[in-house]
Amino acid sequence: MYYFDDNDKDEVFEIRYKLHEYVKDNFCHSVVIDKLLKIDAVRVSLQ
């Protein structure tokens, strides 16, 4: 585990921003819906 001190505030904000962007790009409801629809389309095409 990594601990930040007061001098690392910019680094903390950068990590938080990157984490937010990662979650938004991979787990946002519209992204998840698109992924599920693609899975369903593949499943239907295989039948």
mmCIF entry with sequence, helices, sheets and N, C-alpha, C, O atoms, coordinates in Angstrom:
data_MODEL
# 
_entry.id   MODEL 
# 
_entity.id                         1 
_entity.type                       polymer 
_entity.pdbx_number_of_molecules   1 
# 
_entity_poly.entity_id                      1 
_entity_poly.type                           'polypeptide(L)' 
_entity_poly.nstd_linkage                   no 
_entity_poly.nstd_monomer                   no 
_entity_poly.pdbx_seq_one_letter_code       MYYFDDNDKDEVFEIRYKLHEYVKDNFCHSVVIDKLLKIDAVRVSLQ 
_entity_poly.pdbx_seq_one_letter_code_can   MYYFDDNDKDEVFEIRYKLHEYVKDNFCHSVVIDKLLKIDAVRVSLQ 
_entity_poly.pdbx_strand_id                 A 
# 
loop_
_entity_poly_seq.entity_id 
_entity_poly_seq.num 
_entity_poly_seq.mon_id 
_entity_poly_seq.hetero 
1 1  MET n 
1 2  TYR n 
1 3  TYR n 
1 4  PHE n 
1 5  ASP n 
1 6  ASP n 
1 7  ASN n 
1 8  ASP n 
1 9  LYS n 
1 10 ASP n 
1 11 GLU n 
1 12 VAL n 
1 13 PHE n 
1 14 GLU n 
1 15 ILE n 
1 16 ARG n 
1 17 TYR n 
1 18 LYS n 
1 19 LEU n 
1 20 HIS n 
1 21 GLU n 
1 22 TYR n 
1 23 VAL n 
1 24 LYS n 
1 25 ASP n 
1 26 ASN n 
1 27 PHE n 
1 28 CYS n 
1 29 HIS n 
1 30 SER n 
1 31 VAL n 
1 32 VAL n 
1 33 ILE n 
1 34 ASP n 
1 35 LYS n 
1 36 LEU n 
1 37 LEU n 
1 38 LYS n 
1 39 ILE n 
1 40 ASP n 
1 41 ALA n 
1 42 VAL n 
1 43 ARG n 
1 44 VAL n 
1 45 SER n 
1 46 LEU n 
1 47 GLN n 
# 
_struct_asym.id          A 
_struct_asym.entity_id   1 
# 
loop_
_struct_conf.conf_type_id 
_struct_conf.id 
_struct_conf.pdbx_PDB_helix_id 
_struct_conf.beg_label_comp_id 
_struct_conf.beg_label_asym_id 
_struct_conf.beg_label_seq_id 
_struct_conf.pdbx_beg_PDB_ins_code 
_struct_conf.end_label_comp_id 
_struct_conf.end_label_asym_id 
_struct_conf.end_label_seq_id 
_struct_conf.pdbx_end_PDB_ins_code 
_struct_conf.beg_auth_comp_id 
_struct_conf.beg_auth_asym_id 
_struct_conf.beg_auth_seq_id 
_struct_conf.end_auth_comp_id 
_struct_conf.end_auth_asym_id 
_struct_conf.end_auth_seq_id 
_struct_conf.pdbx_PDB_helix_class 
_struct_conf.details 
_struct_conf.pdbx_PDB_helix_length 
HELX_P HELX_P1 AA1 ASP A 6  ? ASP A 8  ? ASP A 6  ASP A 8  5 ? 3  
HELX_P HELX_P2 AA2 LYS A 9  ? PHE A 27 ? LYS A 9  PHE A 27 1 ? 19 
HELX_P HELX_P3 AA3 HIS A 29 ? LEU A 46 ? HIS A 29 LEU A 46 1 ? 18 
# 
_struct_conf_type.id          HELX_P 
_struct_conf_type.criteria    ? 
_struct_conf_type.reference   ? 
# 
loop_
_atom_site.group_PDB 
_atom_site.id 
_atom_site.type_symbol 
_atom_site.label_atom_id 
_atom_site.label_alt_id 
_atom_site.label_comp_id 
_atom_site.label_asym_id 
_atom_site.label_entity_id 
_atom_site.label_seq_id 
_atom_site.pdbx_PDB_ins_code 
_atom_site.Cartn_x 
_atom_site.Cartn_y 
_atom_site.Cartn_z 
_atom_site.occupancy 
_atom_site.B_iso_or_equiv 
_atom_site.pdbx_formal_charge 
_atom_site.auth_seq_id 
_atom_site.auth_comp_id 
_atom_site.auth_asym_id 
_atom_site.auth_atom_id 
_atom_site.pdbx_PDB_model_num 
ATOM 1   N N  . MET A 1 1  ? 0.848   -1.178  0.000   1.00 0.00 ? 1  MET A N  1 
ATOM 2   C CA . MET A 1 1  ? 0.000   0.000   0.000   1.00 0.00 ? 1  MET A CA 1 
ATOM 3   C C  . MET A 1 1  ? 0.892   1.238   0.000   1.00 0.00 ? 1  MET A C  1 
ATOM 4   O O  . MET A 1 1  ? 1.956   1.257   0.617   1.00 0.00 ? 1  MET A O  1 
ATOM 5   N N  . TYR A 1 2  ? 0.445   2.247   -0.689  1.00 0.00 ? 2  TYR A N  1 
ATOM 6   C CA . TYR A 1 2  ? 1.229   3.472   -0.817  1.00 0.00 ? 2  TYR A CA 1 
ATOM 7   C C  . TYR A 1 2  ? 0.542   4.591   -0.049  1.00 0.00 ? 2  TYR A C  1 
ATOM 8   O O  . TYR A 1 2  ? -0.669  4.777   -0.169  1.00 0.00 ? 2  TYR A O  1 
ATOM 9   N N  . TYR A 1 3  ? 1.305   5.332   0.734   1.00 0.00 ? 3  TYR A N  1 
ATOM 10  C CA . TYR A 1 3  ? 0.751   6.446   1.495   1.00 0.00 ? 3  TYR A CA 1 
ATOM 11  C C  . TYR A 1 3  ? 1.243   7.755   0.911   1.00 0.00 ? 3  TYR A C  1 
ATOM 12  O O  . TYR A 1 3  ? 2.416   7.889   0.560   1.00 0.00 ? 3  TYR A O  1 
ATOM 13  N N  . PHE A 1 4  ? 0.346   8.715   0.808   1.00 0.00 ? 4  PHE A N  1 
ATOM 14  C CA . PHE A 1 4  ? 0.664   10.021  0.256   1.00 0.00 ? 4  PHE A CA 1 
ATOM 15  C C  . PHE A 1 4  ? 0.855   11.027  1.378   1.00 0.00 ? 4  PHE A C  1 
ATOM 16  O O  . PHE A 1 4  ? 0.182   10.959  2.407   1.00 0.00 ? 4  PHE A O  1 
ATOM 17  N N  . ASP A 1 5  ? 1.762   11.945  1.178   1.00 0.00 ? 5  ASP A N  1 
ATOM 18  C CA . ASP A 1 5  ? 1.871   13.052  2.123   1.00 0.00 ? 5  ASP A CA 1 
ATOM 19  C C  . ASP A 1 5  ? 1.352   14.321  1.444   1.00 0.00 ? 5  ASP A C  1 
ATOM 20  O O  . ASP A 1 5  ? 0.890   14.266  0.304   1.00 0.00 ? 5  ASP A O  1 
ATOM 21  N N  . ASP A 1 6  ? 1.422   15.447  2.125   1.00 0.00 ? 6  ASP A N  1 
ATOM 22  C CA . ASP A 1 6  ? 0.866   16.688  1.582   1.00 0.00 ? 6  ASP A CA 1 
ATOM 23  C C  . ASP A 1 6  ? 1.547   17.135  0.297   1.00 0.00 ? 6  ASP A C  1 
ATOM 24  O O  . ASP A 1 6  ? 0.953   17.881  -0.482  1.00 0.00 ? 6  ASP A O  1 
ATOM 25  N N  . ASN A 1 7  ? 2.753   16.706  0.063   1.00 0.00 ? 7  ASN A N  1 
ATOM 26  C CA . ASN A 1 7  ? 3.467   17.097  -1.144  1.00 0.00 ? 7  ASN A CA 1 
ATOM 27  C C  . ASN A 1 7  ? 2.992   16.329  -2.378  1.00 0.00 ? 7  ASN A C  1 
ATOM 28  O O  . ASN A 1 7  ? 3.337   16.689  -3.503  1.00 0.00 ? 7  ASN A O  1 
ATOM 29  N N  . ASP A 1 8  ? 2.222   15.300  -2.176  1.00 0.00 ? 8  ASP A N  1 
ATOM 30  C CA . ASP A 1 8  ? 1.782   14.441  -3.281  1.00 0.00 ? 8  ASP A CA 1 
ATOM 31  C C  . ASP A 1 8  ? 0.359   14.729  -3.746  1.00 0.00 ? 8  ASP A C  1 
ATOM 32  O O  . ASP A 1 8  ? -0.236  13.908  -4.444  1.00 0.00 ? 8  ASP A O  1 
ATOM 33  N N  . LYS A 1 9  ? -0.193  15.871  -3.375  1.00 0.00 ? 9  LYS A N  1 
ATOM 34  C CA . LYS A 1 9  ? -1.593  16.157  -3.718  1.00 0.00 ? 9  LYS A CA 1 
ATOM 35  C C  . LYS A 1 9  ? -1.839  16.115  -5.220  1.00 0.00 ? 9  LYS A C  1 
ATOM 36  O O  . LYS A 1 9  ? -2.864  15.595  -5.661  1.00 0.00 ? 9  LYS A O  1 
ATOM 37  N N  . ASP A 1 10 ? -0.913  16.655  -6.012  1.00 0.00 ? 10 ASP A N  1 
ATOM 38  C CA . ASP A 1 10 ? -1.087  16.628  -7.466  1.00 0.00 ? 10 ASP A CA 1 
ATOM 39  C C  . ASP A 1 10 ? -1.105  15.196  -7.988  1.00 0.00 ? 10 ASP A C  1 
ATOM 40  O O  . ASP A 1 10 ? -1.878  14.862  -8.886  1.00 0.00 ? 10 ASP A O  1 
ATOM 41  N N  . GLU A 1 11 ? -0.256  14.365  -7.424  1.00 0.00 ? 11 GLU A N  1 
ATOM 42  C CA . GLU A 1 11 ? -0.217  12.968  -7.835  1.00 0.00 ? 11 GLU A CA 1 
ATOM 43  C C  . GLU A 1 11 ? -1.514  12.254  -7.470  1.00 0.00 ? 11 GLU A C  1 
ATOM 44  O O  . GLU A 1 11 ? -2.012  11.434  -8.241  1.00 0.00 ? 11 GLU A O  1 
ATOM 45  N N  . VAL A 1 12 ? -2.051  12.559  -6.316  1.00 0.00 ? 12 VAL A N  1 
ATOM 46  C CA . VAL A 1 12 ? -3.317  11.962  -5.890  1.00 0.00 ? 12 VAL A CA 1 
ATOM 47  C C  . VAL A 1 12 ? -4.435  12.372  -6.834  1.00 0.00 ? 12 VAL A C  1 
ATOM 48  O O  . VAL A 1 12 ? -5.232  11.529  -7.246  1.00 0.00 ? 12 VAL A O  1 
ATOM 49  N N  . PHE A 1 13 ? -4.508  13.641  -7.181  1.00 0.00 ? 13 PHE A N  1 
ATOM 50  C CA . PHE A 1 13 ? -5.545  14.112  -8.094  1.00 0.00 ? 13 PHE A CA 1 
ATOM 51  C C  . PHE A 1 13 ? -5.397  13.473  -9.475  1.00 0.00 ? 13 PHE A C  1 
ATOM 52  O O  . PHE A 1 13 ? -6.394  13.155  -10.123 1.00 0.00 ? 13 PHE A O  1 
ATOM 53  N N  . GLU A 1 14 ? -4.164  13.288  -9.919  1.00 0.00 ? 14 GLU A N  1 
ATOM 54  C CA . GLU A 1 14 ? -3.937  12.651  -11.215 1.00 0.00 ? 14 GLU A CA 1 
ATOM 55  C C  . GLU A 1 14 ? -4.398  11.196  -11.196 1.00 0.00 ? 14 GLU A C  1 
ATOM 56  O O  . GLU A 1 14 ? -5.037  10.731  -12.141 1.00 0.00 ? 14 GLU A O  1 
ATOM 57  N N  . ILE A 1 15 ? -4.075  10.481  -10.124 1.00 0.00 ? 15 ILE A N  1 
ATOM 58  C CA . ILE A 1 15 ? -4.494  9.084   -9.996  1.00 0.00 ? 15 ILE A CA 1 
ATOM 59  C C  . ILE A 1 15 ? -6.019  8.998   -9.917  1.00 0.00 ? 15 ILE A C  1 
ATOM 60  O O  . ILE A 1 15 ? -6.623  8.124   -10.538 1.00 0.00 ? 15 ILE A O  1 
ATOM 61  N N  . ARG A 1 16 ? -6.636  9.890   -9.166  1.00 0.00 ? 16 ARG A N  1 
ATOM 62  C CA . ARG A 1 16 ? -8.098  9.888   -9.069  1.00 0.00 ? 16 ARG A CA 1 
ATOM 63  C C  . ARG A 1 16 ? -8.735  10.152  -10.427 1.00 0.00 ? 16 ARG A C  1 
ATOM 64  O O  . ARG A 1 16 ? -9.729  9.519   -10.784 1.00 0.00 ? 16 ARG A O  1 
ATOM 65  N N  . TYR A 1 17 ? -8.165  11.086  -11.185 1.00 0.00 ? 17 TYR A N  1 
ATOM 66  C CA . TYR A 1 17 ? -8.700  11.409  -12.509 1.00 0.00 ? 17 TYR A CA 1 
ATOM 67  C C  . TYR A 1 17 ? -8.568  10.201  -13.440 1.00 0.00 ? 17 TYR A C  1 
ATOM 68  O O  . TYR A 1 17 ? -9.511  9.857   -14.153 1.00 0.00 ? 17 TYR A O  1 
ATOM 69  N N  . LYS A 1 18 ? -7.394  9.559   -13.431 1.00 0.00 ? 18 LYS A N  1 
ATOM 70  C CA . LYS A 1 18 ? -7.190  8.391   -14.287 1.00 0.00 ? 18 LYS A CA 1 
ATOM 71  C C  . LYS A 1 18 ? -8.136  7.256   -13.917 1.00 0.00 ? 18 LYS A C  1 
ATOM 72  O O  . LYS A 1 18 ? -8.675  6.576   -14.790 1.00 0.00 ? 18 LYS A O  1 
ATOM 73  N N  . LEU A 1 19 ? -8.333  7.057   -12.622 1.00 0.00 ? 19 LEU A N  1 
ATOM 74  C CA . LEU A 1 19 ? -9.256  6.022   -12.174 1.00 0.00 ? 19 LEU A CA 1 
ATOM 75  C C  . LEU A 1 19 ? -10.683 6.337   -12.609 1.00 0.00 ? 19 LEU A C  1 
ATOM 76  O O  . LEU A 1 19 ? -11.405 5.455   -13.075 1.00 0.00 ? 19 LEU A O  1 
ATOM 77  N N  . HIS A 1 20 ? -11.081 7.584   -12.459 1.00 0.00 ? 20 HIS A N  1 
ATOM 78  C CA . HIS A 1 20 ? -12.419 8.006   -12.889 1.00 0.00 ? 20 HIS A CA 1 
ATOM 79  C C  . HIS A 1 20 ? -12.605 7.755   -14.384 1.00 0.00 ? 20 HIS A C  1 
ATOM 80  O O  . HIS A 1 20 ? -13.639 7.231   -14.798 1.00 0.00 ? 20 HIS A O  1 
ATOM 81  N N  . GLU A 1 21 ? -11.624 8.119   -15.190 1.00 0.00 ? 21 GLU A N  1 
ATOM 82  C CA . GLU A 1 21 ? -11.716 7.920   -16.634 1.00 0.00 ? 21 GLU A CA 1 
ATOM 83  C C  . GLU A 1 21 ? -11.776 6.432   -16.982 1.00 0.00 ? 21 GLU A C  1 
ATOM 84  O O  . GLU A 1 21 ? -12.528 6.034   -17.871 1.00 0.00 ? 21 GLU A O  1 
ATOM 85  N N  . TYR A 1 22 ? -10.994 5.618   -16.293 1.00 0.00 ? 22 TYR A N  1 
ATOM 86  C CA . TYR A 1 22 ? -11.012 4.173   -16.535 1.00 0.00 ? 22 TYR A CA 1 
ATOM 87  C C  . TYR A 1 22 ? -12.387 3.586   -16.244 1.00 0.00 ? 22 TYR A C  1 
ATOM 88  O O  . TYR A 1 22 ? -12.924 2.809   -17.033 1.00 0.00 ? 22 TYR A O  1 
ATOM 89  N N  . VAL A 1 23 ? -12.944 3.966   -15.110 1.00 0.00 ? 23 VAL A N  1 
ATOM 90  C CA . VAL A 1 23 ? -14.266 3.451   -14.735 1.00 0.00 ? 23 VAL A CA 1 
ATOM 91  C C  . VAL A 1 23 ? -15.314 3.931   -15.729 1.00 0.00 ? 23 VAL A C  1 
ATOM 92  O O  . VAL A 1 23 ? -16.175 3.158   -16.150 1.00 0.00 ? 23 VAL A O  1 
ATOM 93  N N  . LYS A 1 24 ? -15.245 5.186   -16.100 1.00 0.00 ? 24 LYS A N  1 
ATOM 94  C CA . LYS A 1 24 ? -16.209 5.739   -17.058 1.00 0.00 ? 24 LYS A CA 1 
ATOM 95  C C  . LYS A 1 24 ? -16.111 5.021   -18.396 1.00 0.00 ? 24 LYS A C  1 
ATOM 96  O O  . LYS A 1 24 ? -17.134 4.719   -19.011 1.00 0.00 ? 24 LYS A O  1 
ATOM 97  N N  . ASP A 1 25 ? -14.898 4.746   -18.852 1.00 0.00 ? 25 ASP A N  1 
ATOM 98  C CA . ASP A 1 25 ? -14.699 4.121   -20.164 1.00 0.00 ? 25 ASP A CA 1 
ATOM 99  C C  . ASP A 1 25 ? -15.037 2.641   -20.178 1.00 0.00 ? 25 ASP A C  1 
ATOM 100 O O  . ASP A 1 25 ? -15.303 2.085   -21.244 1.00 0.00 ? 25 ASP A O  1 
ATOM 101 N N  . ASN A 1 26 ? -15.033 1.982   -19.014 1.00 0.00 ? 26 ASN A N  1 
ATOM 102 C CA . ASN A 1 26 ? -15.246 0.533   -18.991 1.00 0.00 ? 26 ASN A CA 1 
ATOM 103 C C  . ASN A 1 26 ? -16.522 0.090   -18.289 1.00 0.00 ? 26 ASN A C  1 
ATOM 104 O O  . ASN A 1 26 ? -17.005 -1.015  -18.539 1.00 0.00 ? 26 ASN A O  1 
ATOM 105 N N  . PHE A 1 27 ? -17.074 0.918   -17.426 1.00 0.00 ? 27 PHE A N  1 
ATOM 106 C CA . PHE A 1 27 ? -18.205 0.460   -16.622 1.00 0.00 ? 27 PHE A CA 1 
ATOM 107 C C  . PHE A 1 27 ? -19.409 1.392   -16.640 1.00 0.00 ? 27 PHE A C  1 
ATOM 108 O O  . PHE A 1 27 ? -20.375 1.163   -15.913 1.00 0.00 ? 27 PHE A O  1 
ATOM 109 N N  . CYS A 1 28 ? -19.366 2.431   -17.453 1.00 0.00 ? 28 CYS A N  1 
ATOM 110 C CA . CYS A 1 28 ? -20.519 3.330   -17.602 1.00 0.00 ? 28 CYS A CA 1 
ATOM 111 C C  . CYS A 1 28 ? -21.689 2.509   -18.146 1.00 0.00 ? 28 CYS A C  1 
ATOM 112 O O  . CYS A 1 28 ? -21.477 1.562   -18.902 1.00 0.00 ? 28 CYS A O  1 
ATOM 113 N N  . HIS A 1 29 ? -22.908 2.858   -17.773 1.00 0.00 ? 29 HIS A N  1 
ATOM 114 C CA . HIS A 1 29 ? -24.057 2.038   -18.167 1.00 0.00 ? 29 HIS A CA 1 
ATOM 115 C C  . HIS A 1 29 ? -24.163 1.892   -19.689 1.00 0.00 ? 29 HIS A C  1 
ATOM 116 O O  . HIS A 1 29 ? -24.505 0.814   -20.173 1.00 0.00 ? 29 HIS A O  1 
ATOM 117 N N  . SER A 1 30 ? -23.881 2.933   -20.439 1.00 0.00 ? 30 SER A N  1 
ATOM 118 C CA . SER A 1 30 ? -23.989 2.820   -21.898 1.00 0.00 ? 30 SER A CA 1 
ATOM 119 C C  . SER A 1 30 ? -22.921 1.880   -22.464 1.00 0.00 ? 30 SER A C  1 
ATOM 120 O O  . SER A 1 30 ? -23.179 1.167   -23.434 1.00 0.00 ? 30 SER A O  1 
ATOM 121 N N  . VAL A 1 31 ? -21.740 1.872   -21.874 1.00 0.00 ? 31 VAL A N  1 
ATOM 122 C CA . VAL A 1 31 ? -20.675 0.966   -22.313 1.00 0.00 ? 31 VAL A CA 1 
ATOM 123 C C  . VAL A 1 31 ? -21.062 -0.469  -22.004 1.00 0.00 ? 31 VAL A C  1 
ATOM 124 O O  . VAL A 1 31 ? -20.900 -1.353  -22.846 1.00 0.00 ? 31 VAL A O  1 
ATOM 125 N N  . VAL A 1 32 ? -21.564 -0.705  -20.820 1.00 0.00 ? 32 VAL A N  1 
ATOM 126 C CA . VAL A 1 32 ? -21.962 -2.056  -20.419 1.00 0.00 ? 32 VAL A CA 1 
ATOM 127 C C  . VAL A 1 32 ? -23.110 -2.558  -21.306 1.00 0.00 ? 32 VAL A C  1 
ATOM 128 O O  . VAL A 1 32 ? -23.114 -3.717  -21.720 1.00 0.00 ? 32 VAL A O  1 
ATOM 129 N N  . ILE A 1 33 ? -24.068 -1.694  -21.592 1.00 0.00 ? 33 ILE A N  1 
ATOM 130 C CA . ILE A 1 33 ? -25.187 -2.084  -22.459 1.00 0.00 ? 33 ILE A CA 1 
ATOM 131 C C  . ILE A 1 33 ? -24.682 -2.461  -23.840 1.00 0.00 ? 33 ILE A C  1 
ATOM 132 O O  . ILE A 1 33 ? -25.106 -3.470  -24.403 1.00 0.00 ? 33 ILE A O  1 
ATOM 133 N N  . ASP A 1 34 ? -23.774 -1.656  -24.393 1.00 0.00 ? 34 ASP A N  1 
ATOM 134 C CA . ASP A 1 34 ? -23.207 -1.983  -25.706 1.00 0.00 ? 34 ASP A CA 1 
ATOM 135 C C  . ASP A 1 34 ? -22.491 -3.329  -25.682 1.00 0.00 ? 34 ASP A C  1 
ATOM 136 O O  . ASP A 1 34 ? -22.632 -4.123  -26.613 1.00 0.00 ? 34 ASP A O  1 
ATOM 137 N N  . LYS A 1 35 ? -21.731 -3.590  -24.634 1.00 0.00 ? 35 LYS A N  1 
ATOM 138 C CA . LYS A 1 35 ? -21.027 -4.871  -24.528 1.00 0.00 ? 35 LYS A CA 1 
ATOM 139 C C  . LYS A 1 35 ? -22.010 -6.037  -24.444 1.00 0.00 ? 35 LYS A C  1 
ATOM 140 O O  . LYS A 1 35 ? -21.805 -7.075  -25.073 1.00 0.00 ? 35 LYS A O  1 
ATOM 141 N N  . LEU A 1 36 ? -23.074 -5.861  -23.667 1.00 0.00 ? 36 LEU A N  1 
ATOM 142 C CA . LEU A 1 36 ? -24.078 -6.922  -23.551 1.00 0.00 ? 36 LEU A CA 1 
ATOM 143 C C  . LEU A 1 36 ? -24.795 -7.156  -24.870 1.00 0.00 ? 36 LEU A C  1 
ATOM 144 O O  . LEU A 1 36 ? -25.072 -8.300  -25.228 1.00 0.00 ? 36 LEU A O  1 
ATOM 145 N N  . LEU A 1 37 ? -25.098 -6.091  -25.594 1.00 0.00 ? 37 LEU A N  1 
ATOM 146 C CA . LEU A 1 37 ? -25.759 -6.244  -26.894 1.00 0.00 ? 37 LEU A CA 1 
ATOM 147 C C  . LEU A 1 37 ? -24.861 -6.965  -27.888 1.00 0.00 ? 37 LEU A C  1 
ATOM 148 O O  . LEU A 1 37 ? -25.344 -7.768  -28.687 1.00 0.00 ? 37 LEU A O  1 
ATOM 149 N N  . LYS A 1 38 ? -23.559 -6.690  -27.850 1.00 0.00 ? 38 LYS A N  1 
ATOM 150 C CA . LYS A 1 38 ? -22.623 -7.390  -28.743 1.00 0.00 ? 38 LYS A CA 1 
ATOM 151 C C  . LYS A 1 38 ? -22.559 -8.873  -28.400 1.00 0.00 ? 38 LYS A C  1 
ATOM 152 O O  . LYS A 1 38 ? -22.523 -9.719  -29.293 1.00 0.00 ? 38 LYS A O  1 
ATOM 153 N N  . ILE A 1 39 ? -22.545 -9.185  -27.112 1.00 0.00 ? 39 ILE A N  1 
ATOM 154 C CA . ILE A 1 39 ? -22.530 -10.590 -26.689 1.00 0.00 ? 39 ILE A CA 1 
ATOM 155 C C  . ILE A 1 39 ? -23.798 -11.280 -27.164 1.00 0.00 ? 39 ILE A C  1 
ATOM 156 O O  . ILE A 1 39 ? -23.748 -12.404 -27.663 1.00 0.00 ? 39 ILE A O  1 
ATOM 157 N N  . ASP A 1 40 ? -24.934 -10.608 -27.010 1.00 0.00 ? 40 ASP A N  1 
ATOM 158 C CA . ASP A 1 40 ? -26.204 -11.189 -27.429 1.00 0.00 ? 40 ASP A CA 1 
ATOM 159 C C  . ASP A 1 40 ? -26.238 -11.370 -28.945 1.00 0.00 ? 40 ASP A C  1 
ATOM 160 O O  . ASP A 1 40 ? -26.746 -12.379 -29.434 1.00 0.00 ? 40 ASP A O  1 
ATOM 161 N N  . ALA A 1 41 ? -25.706 -10.406 -29.690 1.00 0.00 ? 41 ALA A N  1 
ATOM 162 C CA . ALA A 1 41 ? -25.687 -10.527 -31.159 1.00 0.00 ? 41 ALA A CA 1 
ATOM 163 C C  . ALA A 1 41 ? -24.832 -11.701 -31.590 1.00 0.00 ? 41 ALA A C  1 
ATOM 164 O O  . ALA A 1 41 ? -25.196 -12.413 -32.526 1.00 0.00 ? 41 ALA A O  1 
ATOM 165 N N  . VAL A 1 42 ? -23.719 -11.918 -30.938 1.00 0.00 ? 42 VAL A N  1 
ATOM 166 C CA . VAL A 1 42 ? -22.863 -13.066 -31.276 1.00 0.00 ? 42 VAL A CA 1 
ATOM 167 C C  . VAL A 1 42 ? -23.582 -14.364 -30.936 1.00 0.00 ? 42 VAL A C  1 
ATOM 168 O O  . VAL A 1 42 ? -23.538 -15.329 -31.699 1.00 0.00 ? 42 VAL A O  1 
ATOM 169 N N  . ARG A 1 43 ? -24.234 -14.378 -29.798 1.00 0.00 ? 43 ARG A N  1 
ATOM 170 C CA . ARG A 1 43 ? -24.947 -15.594 -29.382 1.00 0.00 ? 43 ARG A CA 1 
ATOM 171 C C  . ARG A 1 43 ? -26.049 -15.930 -30.366 1.00 0.00 ? 43 ARG A C  1 
ATOM 172 O O  . ARG A 1 43 ? -26.229 -17.097 -30.714 1.00 0.00 ? 43 ARG A O  1 
ATOM 173 N N  . VAL A 1 44 ? -26.799 -14.921 -30.827 1.00 0.00 ? 44 VAL A N  1 
ATOM 174 C CA . VAL A 1 44 ? -27.888 -15.142 -31.775 1.00 0.00 ? 44 VAL A CA 1 
ATOM 175 C C  . VAL A 1 44 ? -27.334 -15.625 -33.111 1.00 0.00 ? 44 VAL A C  1 
ATOM 176 O O  . VAL A 1 44 ? -27.913 -16.516 -33.733 1.00 0.00 ? 44 VAL A O  1 
ATOM 177 N N  . SER A 1 45 ? -26.221 -15.049 -33.557 1.00 0.00 ? 45 SER A N  1 
ATOM 178 C CA . SER A 1 45 ? -25.652 -15.439 -34.835 1.00 0.00 ? 45 SER A CA 1 
ATOM 179 C C  . SER A 1 45 ? -25.098 -16.866 -34.813 1.00 0.00 ? 45 SER A C  1 
ATOM 180 O O  . SER A 1 45 ? -25.002 -17.508 -35.859 1.00 0.00 ? 45 SER A O  1 
ATOM 181 N N  . LEU A 1 46 ? -24.738 -17.358 -33.643 1.00 0.00 ? 46 LEU A N  1 
ATOM 182 C CA . LEU A 1 46 ? -24.210 -18.718 -33.533 1.00 0.00 ? 46 LEU A CA 1 
ATOM 183 C C  . LEU A 1 46 ? -25.313 -19.763 -33.507 1.00 0.00 ? 46 LEU A C  1 
ATOM 184 O O  . LEU A 1 46 ? -25.042 -20.947 -33.708 1.00 0.00 ? 46 LEU A O  1 
ATOM 185 N N  . GLN A 1 47 ? -26.528 -19.355 -33.268 1.00 0.00 ? 47 GLN A N  1 
ATOM 186 C CA . GLN A 1 47 ? -27.625 -20.325 -33.182 1.00 0.00 ? 47 GLN A CA 1 
ATOM 187 C C  . GLN A 1 47 ? -28.126 -20.720 -34.542 1.00 0.00 ? 47 GLN A C  1 
ATOM 188 O O  . GLN A 1 47 ? -29.048 -21.529 -34.649 1.00 0.00 ? 47 GLN A O  1 
# 
